[in-house]
Amino acid sequence: MIKKLYTTKATSKGGREGTVSTEDGLFEASMALPKEMGGSGKGNNPEQFFAAGYAACFNSALHNVAASKKVKLPEGTTVSATVSVGPRDDGGGFGIEAELTVSIPGIDRAEGEELAHAAHIVCPYSHALRVNYEVPVSLAD
């Protein structure tokens, strides 16, 4: 369990061929199945949003960890998240996998690896994937 500091809500209409928006109205996007999965590819897909969120969150975790160690990260520090989706080997549906690539120009490789490892421990996306969080699912009233 966590002490909730922030909560947001997004709603999908039409799934991978519809729209998704946040309840505050600040975000809305048209969705489309990727060409690789038989769709038009003329819209965003959930994997793109997952990759963007994970990359941003991990980059923030990296900066927080560095600051706690009194290390100033260079302005060109980046985190890229590569997200893949496909049928699971067990035949039980689809699965998702993610990989992170961290670039910290000008930092010693060993120090960079230490910072990235520490960020992986504190990043909530990394934690959720690592512990295989069970998501509650319920029907609306």
N, C-alpha and C positions, 0 to 999 in steps of 0.2 A: 504494500500500500504506500501511497504518497500523501504528503500534505499538498493539496492542490493550490498552486499559486496563480495559475491561469488556465482557463478552459475555453475552447472554441468549438464551433459546430459547423460542419459543412454538410450540404444536402445534395444528393445526386438525383437527377430526373432522367430516365432513359438509359442509365448505365453507361457503357462504353460508347454509345451512339447518341448521347444526350447532352446535358449540361451539368455543371457542378458549381455551387456557389456557397459562400459563407453567410451566416445569419446576419452579420453586420453590414453586408452589402459591399464590402471592400474588394471582394474577389469573386469573379465569375468567369467560367471558361467553357467553350464548346469542346465536347469530347468526340473522339473518333478512334476506332480500332486501328492499330498500326498496319501498314501494308504487309509487314511480315506475318501478321496474324489473319490476313485475308480482308482487311478493311481498306478504307480510302486513304488513311493517314492524314486526312485534312482536318486535324484538330489535335488537341492534347490527349494524353492518356495517363492513367493513374501512376504508371511507372515513372514517367517524367516528373510528376509532382513528388513522388516518394524520393527520387534521386535529388531533386532540388532541395527538399526539406532536410534530408539527411546531410547533404553537403554543407548547407548553411548552419545547421545545428552543430555538426562536428567541427566546423571552422570556429564557431563561437566557443566550443569546449576547448579547442586548441589554444585560442587566445586567453581564455580564463586560466588554464593550466600554466601557460607561459608566464602570465602576470603573477600568479601565485609563487612562481619560482624566480621572479625578478628578471625574466628574459623578455626583451622587446622583440617581437616578431617583425620582420620586414614587411613593408606595405604590399609587396608582391606575393605574400603567402596565400596559397590557394588549396582548396580541398575539392576534389572531383569524386562524385559517387557514380558508379556504374551499376545499374539495376537491370536484372534480367528476369523474365517470367517465362514459364514453360511447364509442360506436363511433368509431374513427379514420377520418379522411377517406380514407386509403389503402385502406380495406376490410380491413385485416389484423388485425382484432381490436379490442380496447378500449384506450383510453388514459386517462390520468389527468392532471388539471391542478390546480394549486394557486395560490392568491392569499393574500397576507398583508396584514393591516391592523394598523398599529401605532398605539397611542394613548399619548402621553406628555403628560399634562396639565401645563400650566405651563412647558413647555420651548419655547424659541424654535423656530419651524418649521424654519429652516435647520439648527440644531443637531440637532433630532430626525431630520431626513432624513439627516444625516451619520452619526448613531448607527445608524439603521436600515440604511443601506448597509453600514456596517462589520460589523454583526451578520450581514447576509446573506452576507458573505464568510467569516466564521468558523463559522457554523452548519452542522453536518454534514448536516442534511436539505437545506438550500439547496445545499450543495456537491454532494451526490449527484444532485440534480435538474439542476444546472447542467452537470455533466460527463457525464451520461448513463451512469452506472456500470453495467457489465455484471455481472449477478448470476450467480455459478456455480450450476448446477443439477445435482444428482446423485441417483441412486437409493440408498436405504438398503441396507445389507448384509442 
